[in-house]
């Protein structure tokens, strides 16, 4: 099985704070990999290191064979990244945002036109091309951000809590799009704290206080913990981790 993303003992410290603590994981090509944990658990910091946006304190990692320390610029050209915070230009229209990012990615004009048409259809944005991004609802903003991240046809798509604060209907539509992208062979790493979203992933891992608590398929983890839902899996992992910390102390 070929891996799209790997990391070994990946660690990030900010002074005395250990934000990410010796994380190791492997993400198969073409899979949807869910990265679960509460706010402040280290998900975003891990993602930023894998995207080449932040240097790790120690440890190693690769994305599509590129070293996250040495090849950060190459990584940025081969992945689509959607940050937790809406990062597009709110004073530009939907169409203008897509044009801007097509220019950033260096798409040929004819290619940009074709990709815009494809992505507007994929995201259901037809009829909203002239609407200002800042006037869109949360769900529509996320669909636009996803479209911009896909313009250059990346092999890997990294999404940092893409549905946080989005209504349930928009969340479902967004995940339908994610599954279609995976069927096209795109590898997707998505962080979330919604357990229903995690259930639909091919593989998941739980992170808590910067440490990876467990990983595998949703079915494997539920069987391992002898429970029938992922919320109970996470609670069991956290309880065990806290008990271990108290014993160490």
N, C-alpha and C positions, 0 to 999 in steps of 0.2 A: 504494500500500500504506500503510495507516494504522499509525502507530507507537504502541505503548502506553507505551514508555519510551525516552527519549533522554537522552544526556549529551554534553557537548562540553568537552574539556580539563579534565575533572573532576580536581581535585587535593586531597590532604589531607596536611598536614605536622603532625608532632608535634615541635616544636623543630627540630632539624637533620635529623630522620628524615622522609624523603618516603615515606609509606605507600602513597599512590596518586599516580601521576605522569602527568597530562595524558591521562586516559582519555576516549575518544570512542566511543560505540556507539549503535545504534538497534535496538529490539526490536519486531518487528511484532506487532500484536494477534492473539491466538489462537494464538501459537506457543509452543513449548518452547525456551527459550534456555539453553544450558548455559554456565556460567562456570567455567572450569577453571584449576587452578593448585595448587601445593603449599601446605602450611600456611605462613602468614606472607607470602603473595604479595600480599595486599591485597584478597582477595575479600570478606571480611566487612566491612572498612572501606568499600568501595564500596557494598555492599548497605545498610549503615546510613545512608549519605548519601542513597541513593535512597529509603529508607523515611522520610526526614525525622527520623531519630533523631540525626543528627550533621551539623553544618554543614560544607560544604566550605571549604577555604582559598581556593580559586579555581575558576573554571570554572562551568558551569551544567548544569541537568538538569531534565527534566519527567517526571512520571508521570501518565498519562491527561490530559495538558494542564496539570496543576498544577505550579507551580514548586517545586522542592525546597527553596529558601530561604524563599520567602514563604508557601507553602501547605502546610506540613508537617502541620498538623492535618487538613486536608482529605484529604491523601494517606493518612494513617493510617486514615481512615474508609472508604477505597475499596480498600484492599489487605488481603490476608491475609499475615501475616509469621510465619515459623517460624524461630526462632533456632537456632544451632548447638547450644547447650546446652539441655537439657530445662528448660522454664520454667514448667511447670504446677505445681499444688499437690499434692505427693506424699501429703499427709495427707488429701486429699479423694478420693472415689471417682470413677470415670469419669463417672457421671451428674452428680455435684456439680460437677466441673470444667466440664462442658458448660453446666450451669445458671449457673455463675458468669460464664462468658464471654458467655453470652446476655444477662445483665444488663449487663455492661460495654458490649456493642454496642447496648444499648437495644432489643432485640427485644421485640415484643409477646408476651405469654404464650402465646397460641395459635400464633403463628408459631414461637416457641422450641420448643414441643412437636413441631411438624411437622419442623422442621430437625433436632432431636435424633434423631428417628426415622430420617430420611433418612441422616444422617451415621453413625449407629451401624451401619446396614445397609451403607453404602458401605465403611466401614472394617473390617467384619467383627467389630465389637465386641459384637454381640448375645450376651447371656449373661454379659458382664463388667461390666455397668453398676454393680454394687455392689462391685466390686473396687477396692481402693485404688490410685491411680495409681503410688505408690511401689513397689508389689509387682509391677507389670507388667514384662515383659522389655523389652529395648531396642526391639525391633520394634513391640511393642504400644504402648509409650510414644509412638513417633513417629506411629503411626496416630491416637492420641488427640490429640496436638498438632496434627496436620494437620486433624482434625475441628474442633477449637476455632478454628483459623485460618479455616475455611470457613463458620462459623456465619452470618455476615452477608452471605453470597453476594458476595464480592469479585470485581471484574473482573480483578484482577491478584493472583497468588499468588507470593510471594517466599520461597524456601526456601534456607536457608544450611546446606549439607552435611547434608541431612536423613537420609542413610543411613550416616553415619560411625559405624563400630563396630557396625553392624547385620549380622546373619547373612545369607548369600546368598539364602536363601529369602524372608526378610522384605524384603530389598532388591527382589527381583523383584516381589513383591506390591505394594510401595509404588509402584514405577514403573508397574505396571498401572493403579493408581489415578490417577497423574499423567497418563497418556495419556488416560484416560477424561475427566478434567477438561478437558484441552486440547480434546477433541472437542466439549465443551459450550461452547467459545468463551472459556474462561479463559486469559489470558496467564500463562505460568509462567517465572519466572527462577529457575534452580536452580544453586547452586554445588556442585561436586563435584571429587574428584580420581580418580574411577573412570572409566577410559576406556571401559569397556563401557557405562556409563550415558550418556556423551557421544555414543556412536554412535547412540543412539535420539533425540537432540535434533534439532529442525528446524535450529537454528543454534547455533554455539558460538564462544566466544572463549577465547584463552589469555592468562593474566596471569602475569607472573613479575617479582618484585622491584618490584611496583607499576606495571609497564608492560604495556600491552596489546601482545602480540606478533603476533597475527593473529586474524581472525574470518571466518566464512562458514559454509556448510553443511559437515557432515563430509566429504561427497564432494568438494566444492570444495577443501578444505584438503589432502586426501590427494592429489588430482590436482596441486595447486600444488606440493607437495613431492615428487611422484613416489614416494610410498610407499603401502603398502596398509593401514596402521593408524594410529590417532591418537597412539599412544605415540611412534611414530617422527616424526610431525609435530611433537609437542611437543619432543622431543629436538633436532630440527633447528632449531626456532625458538630454543630456549635456547642452543644452540651458536652460532648466528649472533649472538644478542644479546650473549653473553659475548665473542665475537670483536670485535664492534663497540666494546664497552666498553674492551677492551684497546687497540684502535687509538686510541680517543679519549684514553686515558691516555698 
